[in-house]
């Protein structure tokens, strides 16, 4: 009996391992777009997405590097109506439900900047994730193994989201540190030049104090 119990547990563990491997191979939502791009100064970049009516969408963006880490964002429906508009935002998230079929447009603008390039990250999610198992949409309850796989799948999605945010924060912090390091280097070079000029000036000033002043005399003959 104990051997049979161990064999059953081993078979259950093998099945769970296979399901976990298949879980890792399940693709993400088909309508998800996650892009990091360069936005030059005085430039505007637009993206387009075909969305069906009633689909729930989420737009999330963040400026990683450049200037004051801000950008203009604008979202329009197929008729040109503005659904979302923000000026000079560092990061934000906006969720909406498509009211009609068509191509939706969202743009990022750096036109207010004259010489600073920006690096922008955005994640545009369209629709909900497909069910992991076909039985999720049924009235019948999931098995213990299926429930465990669904829980692990949700936990893995949360881990991926946290990793993405931490990578963005790390990239932003590294950019700030490099910018600060550059400013400190320039300030140090400027201080060194000022000290050199002041030192040379002091040398010449002291030299002028101790230099011999020759006096000339003239004889007046009668």
VODOZA-405699 format. One line per field, with one value per residue: residue number from 1; x negated, y, z negated of N, C-alpha, C in turn. Coordinates in steps of 0.2 Angstrom, whole numbers, always signed. Last residue first. Layout:
BEGIN
nr <- NUM ...
nx <- X ...
ny <- Y ...
nz <- Z ...
cax <- X ...
cay <- Y ...
caz <- Z ...
cx <- X ...
cy <- Y ...
cz <- Z ...
This chain:
BEGIN
nr <- 222 221 220 219 218 217 216 215 214 213 212 211 210 209 208 207 206 205 204 203 202 201 200 199 198 197 196 195 194 193 192 191 190 189 188 187 186 185 184 183 182 181 180 179 178 177 176 175 174 173 172 171 170 169 168 167 166 165 164 163 162 161 160 159 158 157 156 155 154 153 152 151 150 149 148 147 146 145 144 143 142 141 140 139 138 137 136 135 134 133 132 131 130 129 128 127 126 125 124 123 122 121 120 119 118 117 116 115 114 113 112 111 110 109 108 107 106 105 104 103 102 101 100 99 98 97 96 95 94 93 92 91 90 89 88 87 86 85 84 83 82 81 80 79 78 77 76 75 74 73 72 71 70 69 68 67 66 65 64 63 62 61 60 59 58 57 56 55 54 53 52 51 50 49 48 47 46 45 44 43 42 41 40 39 38 37 36 35 34 33 32 31 30 29 28 27 26 25 24 23 22 21 20 19 18 17 16 15 14 13 12 11 10 9 8 7 6 5 4 3 2 1
nx <- -368 -359 -351 -350 -338 -335 -323 -321 -314 -307 -307 -293 -283 -271 -271 -270 -257 -251 -255 -249 -235 -233 -236 -225 -214 -215 -214 -201 -194 -197 -191 -178 -176 -178 -167 -156 -157 -155 -142 -135 -138 -131 -118 -117 -118 -107 -96 -99 -96 -83 -78 -81 -74 -61 -60 -62 -51 -41 -44 -42 -28 -24 -29 -21 -8 -10 -12 +0 +8 +2 +5 +19 +20 +14 +24 +35 +30 +29 +42 +53 +67 +84 +96 +99 +85 +73 +64 +62 +51 +39 +36 +44 +35 +36 +46 +41 +26 +14 -1 -14 -29 -42 -54 -66 -69 -81 -81 -79 -66 -50 -37 -36 -34 -20 -12 +4 +16 +31 +40 +51 +66 +82 +84 +80 +69 +66 +50 +38 +22 +8 -8 -22 -25 -17 -14 +3 +16 +30 +42 +51 +57 +62 +60 +67 +59 +52 +36 +25 +9 -4 -20 -31 -46 -59 -66 -78 -78 -70 -57 -40 -27 -10 +4 +20 +31 +48 +61 +73 +84 +79 +61 +48 +32 +21 +6 -4 -16 -26 -35 -47 -56 -68 -63 -61 -63 -54 -47 -31 -19 -3 +9 +18 +17 +9 -5 -5 -12 -23 -20 -11 -18 -25 -14 -10 -21 -20 -8 -12 -21 -13 -5 -15 -19 -7 -7 -18 -15 -4 -11 -19 -9 -4
ny <- +620 +605 +594 +577 +565 +548 +535 +520 +504 +493 +475 +466 +462 +464 +456 +443 +443 +443 +431 +422 +425 +421 +407 +404 +407 +398 +386 +387 +386 +373 +366 +369 +363 +350 +348 +350 +339 +329 +332 +329 +315 +311 +314 +305 +293 +293 +293 +281 +272 +275 +270 +256 +253 +255 +245 +234 +235 +233 +220 +213 +214 +207 +194 +192 +191 +180 +170 +170 +165 +152 +147 +146 +137 +126 +123 +120 +108 +100 +99 +105 +117 +114 +118 +128 +134 +141 +132 +122 +125 +134 +148 +160 +174 +190 +203 +218 +224 +235 +242 +250 +259 +270 +281 +293 +308 +322 +339 +351 +356 +350 +349 +338 +325 +314 +299 +293 +282 +277 +263 +258 +249 +249 +257 +259 +250 +256 +259 +266 +271 +278 +286 +297 +310 +322 +333 +331 +320 +313 +302 +302 +313 +307 +301 +290 +280 +289 +293 +300 +306 +314 +321 +318 +318 +319 +331 +323 +305 +289 +284 +287 +275 +269 +260 +257 +244 +239 +228 +229 +235 +233 +230 +238 +241 +254 +263 +277 +291 +303 +318 +330 +339 +326 +308 +294 +277 +264 +249 +240 +229 +225 +212 +203 +190 +188 +175 +157 +145 +139 +138 +127 +117 +115 +112 +100 +93 +93 +86 +74 +71 +71 +60 +50 +51 +47 +34 +29 +30 +21 +9 +8 +7 -6
nz <- +73 +75 +66 +67 +62 +58 +56 +47 +49 +38 +38 +32 +23 +29 +40 +34 +30 +43 +49 +39 +41 +54 +52 +44 +52 +62 +54 +49 +61 +65 +55 +57 +69 +65 +57 +65 +74 +64 +60 +72 +73 +62 +65 +76 +69 +61 +70 +76 +65 +63 +74 +73 +61 +66 +75 +67 +59 +69 +73 +61 +59 +70 +67 +55 +60 +68 +58 +52 +62 +63 +50 +51 +62 +55 +45 +53 +59 +47 +43 +56 +56 +57 +71 +79 +89 +91 +88 +97 +104 +95 +96 +107 +112 +104 +112 +122 +124 +117 +120 +112 +115 +112 +120 +118 +127 +129 +129 +135 +133 +130 +135 +142 +139 +137 +142 +146 +152 +160 +166 +178 +174 +166 +150 +137 +127 +111 +102 +92 +90 +81 +81 +79 +81 +92 +101 +101 +108 +113 +120 +130 +142 +158 +170 +173 +166 +152 +145 +133 +129 +119 +117 +104 +93 +87 +90 +100 +100 +98 +96 +94 +96 +97 +102 +106 +108 +113 +117 +130 +136 +153 +156 +163 +169 +166 +168 +163 +165 +159 +163 +158 +151 +148 +150 +142 +143 +134 +130 +129 +130 +132 +134 +140 +135 +119 +120 +123 +113 +107 +94 +95 +99 +86 +78 +84 +80 +66 +64 +69 +59 +47 +50 +50 +36 +30 +35 +29 +15 +14 +17 +6 -4 +0
cax <- -367 -365 -350 -354 -340 -336 -327 -320 -319 -305 -311 -297 -290 -272 -271 -276 -262 -249 -257 -256 -239 -232 -240 -232 -215 -216 -220 -207 -194 -199 -198 -181 -175 -182 -174 -157 -158 -161 -147 -135 -140 -138 -121 -116 -123 -114 -97 -99 -103 -88 -77 -84 -81 -64 -59 -67 -57 -41 -44 -49 -33 -22 -31 -29 -10 -8 -17 -5 +10 +2 -2 +16 +23 +11 +17 +35 +32 +23 +37 +50 +60 +79 +92 +102 +91 +80 +65 +67 +58 +42 +30 +44 +39 +32 +44 +45 +32 +17 +6 -11 -21 -40 -47 -65 -66 -78 -81 -85 -70 -57 -38 -37 -40 -23 -17 -2 +13 +24 +39 +44 +62 +76 +86 +87 +71 +69 +57 +42 +28 +12 -1 -20 -30 -17 -20 -2 +12 +26 +37 +53 +51 +64 +56 +70 +59 +56 +42 +28 +16 +0 -13 -29 -39 -56 -62 -75 -78 -76 -63 -46 -32 -16 -1 +14 +28 +41 +58 +66 +85 +83 +69 +51 +39 +23 +13 -3 -9 -26 -28 -45 -52 -65 -68 -57 -66 -56 -51 -37 -24 -9 +5 +19 +15 +15 -1 -7 -5 -23 -25 -9 -14 -29 -18 -5 -20 -26 -8 -7 -24 -18 -2 -12 -24 -10 -1 -18 -21 -3 -5 -22 -13 +0
cay <- +628 +609 +600 +582 +569 +555 +538 +527 +508 +499 +481 +468 +462 +467 +463 +445 +443 +449 +437 +422 +427 +428 +411 +403 +411 +405 +387 +387 +392 +379 +365 +371 +370 +353 +347 +355 +346 +329 +333 +336 +320 +310 +317 +312 +295 +293 +299 +287 +273 +277 +277 +260 +253 +260 +252 +235 +236 +239 +225 +213 +217 +214 +198 +192 +196 +186 +172 +172 +172 +156 +148 +150 +143 +129 +125 +126 +114 +102 +102 +100 +114 +116 +113 +129 +130 +144 +138 +120 +126 +128 +143 +155 +168 +184 +199 +212 +224 +228 +243 +243 +259 +263 +280 +285 +304 +316 +333 +348 +359 +350 +355 +344 +328 +320 +302 +297 +285 +280 +268 +259 +253 +246 +256 +260 +253 +251 +261 +260 +273 +272 +286 +290 +305 +316 +333 +335 +322 +318 +303 +298 +312 +310 +307 +296 +280 +284 +295 +294 +308 +308 +322 +317 +319 +313 +330 +329 +311 +294 +281 +290 +278 +272 +262 +260 +248 +241 +232 +227 +231 +236 +228 +236 +239 +247 +262 +270 +288 +296 +315 +325 +341 +332 +314 +300 +283 +268 +254 +243 +232 +228 +216 +210 +192 +190 +181 +164 +148 +140 +142 +134 +119 +117 +119 +106 +94 +96 +93 +77 +71 +76 +66 +51 +52 +54 +38 +29 +34 +28 +12 +9 +13 +0
caz <- +73 +75 +69 +65 +67 +56 +61 +48 +50 +42 +37 +38 +21 +23 +41 +38 +25 +38 +52 +40 +34 +52 +57 +41 +46 +64 +58 +44 +57 +69 +56 +51 +69 +70 +54 +60 +76 +67 +55 +69 +78 +62 +59 +77 +74 +58 +65 +80 +68 +58 +73 +79 +61 +60 +77 +72 +56 +65 +78 +64 +54 +69 +73 +55 +56 +72 +63 +48 +60 +69 +52 +46 +63 +61 +43 +49 +63 +51 +39 +52 +58 +54 +66 +73 +88 +93 +84 +91 +107 +97 +96 +101 +113 +105 +106 +120 +127 +117 +122 +112 +114 +112 +117 +119 +121 +131 +125 +137 +139 +128 +130 +146 +136 +140 +137 +148 +146 +160 +161 +177 +178 +169 +157 +138 +134 +115 +106 +94 +92 +83 +80 +80 +81 +87 +97 +104 +102 +114 +114 +124 +137 +151 +168 +175 +173 +155 +149 +135 +131 +121 +118 +111 +95 +88 +83 +97 +104 +98 +93 +97 +92 +100 +97 +108 +103 +114 +112 +128 +130 +148 +157 +157 +171 +164 +170 +163 +164 +162 +161 +162 +156 +147 +151 +144 +142 +140 +127 +133 +125 +135 +129 +141 +142 +123 +117 +125 +115 +115 +96 +93 +104 +92 +77 +84 +87 +69 +62 +72 +66 +48 +49 +56 +42 +29 +36 +36 +18 +13 +22 +13 -4 +0
cx <- -370 -364 -356 -352 -344 -339 -328 -325 -317 -311 -308 -300 -295 -280 -272 -277 -269 -255 -256 -258 -246 -236 -240 -237 -222 -217 -221 -213 -200 -199 -201 -189 -179 -182 -179 -164 -159 -163 -154 -141 -141 -142 -129 -119 -123 -119 -104 -100 -104 -95 -82 -83 -84 -71 -62 -66 -63 -48 -45 -49 -40 -27 -30 -31 -18 -10 -16 -11 +4 +4 -2 +9 +20 +14 +13 +28 +32 +24 +31 +45 +58 +72 +86 +98 +93 +86 +71 +68 +63 +49 +33 +38 +39 +37 +40 +42 +36 +24 +9 -3 -19 -32 -45 -58 -66 -75 -77 -86 -76 -61 -46 -38 -41 -29 -21 -6 +6 +22 +32 +43 +54 +72 +80 +89 +78 +71 +60 +49 +32 +19 +2 -12 -28 -23 -19 -8 +5 +22 +32 +48 +54 +58 +57 +66 +62 +56 +45 +35 +19 +7 -10 -22 -38 -48 -58 -72 -74 -74 -69 -52 -38 -21 -7 +10 +21 +38 +51 +63 +78 +84 +73 +59 +42 +30 +14 +4 -9 -19 -28 -38 -49 -61 -64 -61 -62 -59 -54 -40 -30 -13 -1 +14 +15 +12 +5 -2 -7 -16 -25 -14 -11 -24 -22 -9 -15 -25 -14 -7 -18 -21 -7 -8 -20 -15 -4 -12 -20 -9 -4 -17 -17 -4
cy <- +630 +617 +604 +588 +575 +558 +546 +530 +515 +503 +487 +474 +463 +467 +467 +453 +445 +449 +443 +429 +427 +430 +418 +407 +410 +409 +394 +388 +393 +385 +371 +371 +373 +360 +351 +354 +351 +336 +333 +337 +327 +314 +317 +316 +302 +295 +299 +293 +279 +277 +279 +268 +257 +259 +257 +243 +237 +240 +232 +219 +218 +218 +205 +196 +197 +192 +178 +174 +174 +164 +153 +152 +148 +136 +128 +128 +120 +108 +104 +103 +109 +113 +116 +124 +131 +140 +141 +127 +125 +129 +136 +150 +164 +179 +193 +208 +218 +229 +236 +244 +251 +263 +273 +284 +297 +312 +328 +341 +355 +352 +355 +350 +335 +323 +308 +299 +287 +283 +271 +265 +254 +251 +252 +259 +253 +253 +255 +262 +267 +274 +279 +290 +298 +312 +328 +334 +326 +321 +308 +300 +308 +308 +310 +302 +286 +284 +289 +296 +301 +309 +316 +319 +319 +314 +324 +328 +317 +300 +286 +287 +281 +275 +264 +262 +250 +245 +233 +231 +228 +232 +231 +235 +236 +246 +255 +269 +281 +294 +308 +322 +336 +335 +320 +306 +289 +274 +258 +249 +234 +231 +218 +215 +199 +192 +183 +169 +155 +143 +144 +139 +126 +120 +120 +112 +99 +97 +97 +85 +75 +76 +72 +58 +54 +56 +46 +34 +34 +33 +19 +12 +14 +6
cz <- +80 +76 +69 +69 +64 +62 +58 +52 +51 +43 +41 +36 +27 +21 +35 +39 +28 +33 +47 +43 +35 +46 +55 +46 +43 +57 +60 +48 +52 +65 +60 +51 +62 +70 +59 +57 +71 +70 +58 +64 +76 +67 +60 +71 +76 +63 +63 +76 +72 +60 +68 +77 +67 +60 +72 +75 +61 +62 +74 +69 +57 +65 +73 +61 +55 +67 +67 +53 +56 +67 +58 +48 +58 +63 +49 +47 +59 +56 +43 +48 +54 +57 +63 +68 +81 +92 +85 +87 +102 +100 +98 +102 +108 +107 +109 +114 +125 +119 +122 +114 +115 +111 +117 +116 +123 +125 +128 +133 +140 +135 +129 +141 +139 +136 +141 +142 +148 +154 +161 +172 +175 +173 +160 +145 +135 +122 +109 +97 +94 +84 +83 +78 +82 +87 +91 +98 +105 +108 +117 +118 +131 +146 +161 +173 +176 +162 +151 +139 +135 +123 +121 +111 +102 +88 +83 +90 +100 +102 +92 +93 +95 +95 +100 +102 +107 +109 +113 +122 +127 +142 +152 +159 +165 +166 +168 +165 +166 +160 +164 +159 +161 +153 +149 +144 +145 +138 +133 +129 +128 +130 +133 +137 +143 +130 +121 +121 +117 +117 +103 +95 +102 +98 +83 +83 +88 +77 +66 +71 +70 +55 +50 +56 +48 +34 +36 +38 +25 +16 +21 +18 +3 +0
